[in-house]
Amino acid sequence: MGKTIAENILSNHCGLDVRAGDIAICDVDFCFGQDGTSSIIIDSFKKLGVNKVFDKEKFRMVIDHSAPSPNIGVSEIHKKMREFARDFDLGLYDIGCGVCHQIIPQHGHVTCGDLVLGADSHTCTYGAINVFSTGVGSTDLAITLACGKNWFRVPETIKVIVKGRLPAGVYSKDIILRIIKDIGANGATYKSIEFYGEAISALSVDARLTISNMAVEMGAKAGLMEADNNVLKWVAGRSKREPRPVRAGLGARYAAVKQYDISNLSPQVAKPHTVDNVSNVEELVSTKIDQAYLGTCTNGRLEDMEIAAKILKRNKVHPDVKFVIAPASREIFIEASKKGLIDIFIESGCVVVGPGCGPCVGTHNGVLADEEVAISTANRNFKGRMGNPNSFIYLASPATVAASAIKGKIADPREYRKRL
């Protein structure tokens, strides 16, 4: 009987034939921490009493969640990270480099068939390029940093098949929000999800990363896709390592099989305060907003910037709306500037901030006031997510966010379909 992608990758990394439910001790290809988690990684690593990391080329730290630092306490954490990197001769991506989940695949640290751990819940993003990647706690990450291994309970897998062709004004963010609405915020807890279908195959790698990024919003450990020619080309342009694509075998056993036809899908919006509280945009078009946000590890890539710019060009942000834009990496910021996208954003009334996670995680660069309403391309809308538990966050695609910023209320991007 064949195995799922997760079963195959974990088997390859432990040297045994493991199946869902088995416990496996596996070699890890790459691991990392960010500035919200690396302080504990460093402390835990030092308590182990080891004097070197397992492989300095297979670990990075990224300063992205509070970059640049908004206060003295965070500045001390950043200093601690820089000193640890210097003392152990480790690579570190400092302020301005961008969001960890963009930088790590963009700089070629991971490739198809890898097993990756990150001290950040959205590490599942790299499943779009055929990587079993999952978030772990800082102490678990410290163990891997010391020995290059960790233990796993092999997850069951849900197979998701997405059929049809996306209508104009509808994007991969809308696909994943529709799936989360159906499966639920806890419907895939400790499971892997495999995404298939002609709708997935038609997406760019940027768009696929959006879908895998939000697998954890269903509780999933990983959100995996096969490595087709588009993925292999994308990876080859970034990584010097040989890809080892992994497919599910014939007869692989799934916990469930879900099918969706997105041919008539409307733009989707997740309402406060849970990601699975999803409605069609038509039901929300009168909802007033105070802030719009384009960026994050979900939708801060160049393709997302281009989509928003097409709508914003020759339009103005509503006078009652603050529109904050954060490219996901320095390279994306540079490319967006070369393409004239940054000029469009600034001329339309947006505020473009440095690459990083600040507005999404609520540390700085756009903390909401009491009762304010934001529409965001982020992946979470829990109370307090953007820095204030007394505010309200809606989640949507870059197109919906841009259209809403112009209108001053949640808007249907299909009004601008001739531009998209």
N, C-alpha and C positions, 0 to 999 in steps of 0.2 A: 504494500500500500504506500502511495506517495505521501510526501510530507508538505506542510505549508512552508512559506518562505521563512517564517520565524523559526520553525523546527529545523529547517535546513541550515540556516545561518548559525544557530546555537550549536547544532551538531558539529558543524565545521570548526567551531571554535573551542569545543571541549574534547574532540577526538572520539566521541561516542555517538551512538544512534539514539538520540533523545526525542521524546514526543511530549505533547501537552501534558502538563502535570508533573513531569520529571524535574528533578533538581540537577543542575549542571554547573560545574565550575569551569569558567571559560576565560580564554585569553582575550584581552581587550585591545583593539587596534588604536583607539584614540580616546582621550578623556580631557575634560576641561572644567574650569570654574569661572564664575563671573564675580563682580564686586559685591553682590549681595550674599554670596556663599563662600567665597575664597578665604575669608578670615577664619572660618571654622575649619575649612580644609587644611589650612596651614597649621593651626593649633593641633588638630587631630593627627596630622602627619608627624609633627614633632614629638607628640606623645608616644608614637610607635617606636621611637628610638633608632630609626634608620637614618643613615647619613647620605643617602642619594635616592633619586627617583628611579623607577624601573627603566624608563627610556625618555630622555628629555625631549626627543623629537615627537613623542606621542602625547604630550601634555601642553596645554596653553591656559593662560589666564586672560580674561577680557574685562576691561573696565568699560562698562556700557550702561549699567542700570542708573547710575548717578554720575553722569559724565557731561561736563566737568562737575566737580564736587559742589553740592549745594550747602555744605556746612562743615564744621571742624571735625565732627565725629567721622564722617565719610572720608574726609581728607586723610585722617589717620589710617583708615582701612586701605586706602589707595597707596599710601606710603608703605604700609606693611606688605602689600602685594609686590610693590616694586623692589623692596629689599629682599623678599624671598626669591623673586626671579633673579636678582643679581647674585645672591649667595649660592644658588643652585644652578646658575647658568641656564635659566629657563626662558622660553619665549613668552612675551606679554604684549597684548594689544592694548595700548593706552588710550586715553581720551581722544575722541575724534576718529578713531578707526572704524567704529560702528558696532552694530548689534552682533553678539556672539553667533547667533544662528544664521546670519548672513556671512560673516567673516570666515567661519570655519569651512564650509563647503566652497566658498568663493576663492579661498586661498589654497585649496587643494589638500586639506588635511584629511579628508575622508573620501572613500571611493566605493563603488558598488560591491556588495557582499561583506562590508565591514561590520564590526560590532563596536558600538560607540556609547560611552557613558558621559553624561554631562550633569553637573550640579545645577540644573535648571529644568523645569518641567517641560519646556517646549523643545527639548532635544529631539523629540519625535519628528521634527521638521525634516530631517535627512532621509526619512523613509521614502521620500519622493524620488531619491536617487538610489533606491535599492539598498539602503543601509538600515540594519536593525539598530536604532539609536533610541535611547530612553533616558529619562531623568532619574537621578538618585539623590539621596541626601549627602550632605557634605562629608560626614564620617565614612560613608560607603565609598565616596570618591577618593578620600585619603587612603583607604586600603588599596584601591586600584593604583593610585599614584605610587605606592610603595612596592607593590608586587606585580602589577600588570594583569591582575585577574580579579574576578568577582564571581559571586554565585547568583544563579538565576533559577526561578521556577519557570519552566517553559510555558508560555501562555497558550490558551486556546485562541483560535482565530475566527473572526467574523469576515465573511467575504461580501464585499459591496460591489455591485455591478451598476454602472451609471451609463444609461443608454440615451440616445438622441443627440441633437445638436443645439447648442446654446443659442437662445434668441438674442437679438441685438440689445445691448444694455444690461445683459446678465453675464455674470462672471463666476470664476471658480469659488470665490467667497460665498456666493449665493448657493452654489452646489453644496458646500460643506455645512452651511447653516441649515439647509433643508434636511440634510442627513442627520445632523445633531438633533433637530426638532423631532425626528422620528425615533431615533435610537435612545435619546435622552442623555442628560448630563452624567448619569451613572450607568448607562446601559451597556457599556463595553469595559467596565472596570476590570483591570488586570488581564485584558485580552489584547491581542494584536488585531489590526484591521488591514485587510488587503483590498486595494481599490483597483477595479477593472472596468472595461467597457469603452466603446468608441468615443464617448464624451471625455473620458480621461486621456485617451490616446491623442485626441485633438488639441489638448492643452499644451502650452509652452511649459518648460521646466519651472520658470518663475511661478506660473499659475498652479502647478502641481505642488510646489513647496507650500503654498497657502493651504491646501487641503490637508497635507500630512501634518502641518504645524498644529492644526486644530483637532487632531485625533485625540489628544489628551483631554479635550473638553467633553469627551464622552467617557473619560476614565481610562482610555486605552494606553497600553505601554508603548505601542508603536503603530505607525500608520504607513504601511508598506506598499510600494508599487514596483512593477517589474522594470528592468532596465532595457528600454527599447532603444532604437538608434538615436533618438533625440537626446535621451539621457546619456548614452555612451559618448556622444559628441560633446555634450555639455561638460561632462567629467574630464574628458581627454583634454579639453582646453584649459583646465585648471589644475589637475593633479598629475604628478609625474609617476604615480604608482599604477600598477596594472590593475584594472578593474576585474572583479570576480563575480559577474552577475549571477544571481540566484533566482530560480523560478520555483513555483509550487509544482509538485509532482502530480501525475495523474492519480486520481483517487484520494487526494488529500482530504482529511476529515475536518469539517468546519463546524463551529458551534452554532452558526446560523448563516444563511445566505439572504442578503437583502438586495432588491432591485429597484432602481429609480429611473424614470424617464423624464429628462429635463427639457424636452422639446418645447413645452409651454410654461416653463418656470418663470415666475415673476421675480424681480429683485426681492431679496429676503432681508429682514431686519430683526435682530435679536433685541428684545425689550428688557428693561431692568427687571430683576437683578440677577437673571440666570441666562446662560448662553443658549439653553434649549427653549426659551420663551420666545419663539420665532413667529413672525407674521409676514404676510405679503406687504410690500411697501404701500400698496393702495389703501390699506387699512390705517395707515399712520400719517398720511400726507398733511394733516393739519397740526402735527405736533411741533411746537415752537422749540428752537434750539438756541443755545447761547455760545456753544463752541463746537468746532469741527476739528478732527485730527486725522491726518494722513501719515502713516508710517508704521513702525513696529516690525517685529520678526514675521508677522503675518502678511502685511501688505506695504512694506516700505521699499520694494524693489523697483527697478527702472520701469518695468512694464506698468506698474501701478502709478508711478509718477506721470507716465505718458497718457494713461487713461484720464487721470484727473485734469491734466493740462489741456486736453482736447475740449473738455467742458468749460474750463475756466477762461480759455483764450477769448479775449474781447468781452469778458464779463467781469463783474465786480462782486466781491464777497459782500453779503448783506451787512449794512452798517451796525447791526446789533449782534453780529457774530464774530468771534475770534477764530481764525482758521490757522492752526499750527501744523507745519509740515516738517517731518524729520526723515531724511533719506536713511536707509538702513546701513549704509557704509560710506566711507570716504570715496571709494571708487564710483559708487552710484551717484553721489553728490557731484563729482567731477563730470561724469557722463551726462547727467541731467543739465548741468550748466552748459556743456558744449552743445547740447541739443536745443538750448534756449528755454528749457522748461522752468528753470529758476527765475528767469526774467518774467515769464508768464505768471508764475505764482506771486512774485512781489508786486507786479503791476496790477494784479487783480485784488491785492489787499491782504494776501497771506503773510504769515510770519514763518520764515524758514530757519530752523534751528539746526545745530550740529547733529551728526549721526549719533544715535543712542536710544535708550529705552525710556528716558525721563518722563515724558508726558503719559505714556502707557501705564507705567508702574506707579506713577503718582509721587515721584520724589521731587520734581521741579519741572520747569518749562510748560506750565499749563495746568496747575492744580485748580480744581473747580471750587467755586464758592458754594455756600449752602443753597440748595434748591436749584442750582444750575443744571442744565441739560446739555449733554454732549453726544455727538454722533461720531463714531470712531471706527477706523479700520483695524483696530486691535482684536485680540482673541478672547478677552474677558470683560465682563461688565458687572462683576460682583460689587457689592457696596464697598466703597472706599478704594476701588481699584485705581482711580485717577486722583487719589489723594484726599478725598472727602467722602465719608460715609453718608453725608446728607445731600449728595448729588445723584444724578441719574444718567446712566450711560446706555446708549443704543449702539449696536454693532452693525456694520454694513460694508459693502464693497467700496473701493475708491470712487467709482462712478456715482454711487448713491450719496456718499459723503460730500463730494464736490458739488453735486446738484443741490444738496440740502444747504450747503454753505452760501450758495447764491440766493436761494429763496428765503433763508432765515427760518426755515422749518423743514421737516423731513420731506424730501421730494423724490419723485420718480425719475431716474436718469434716462428713461426711455423718451422723455421729452426732447433729449438731445441726441437721439439715435442717429441722426444724419452725420454727427461728428464722430460716432464711435465705430 
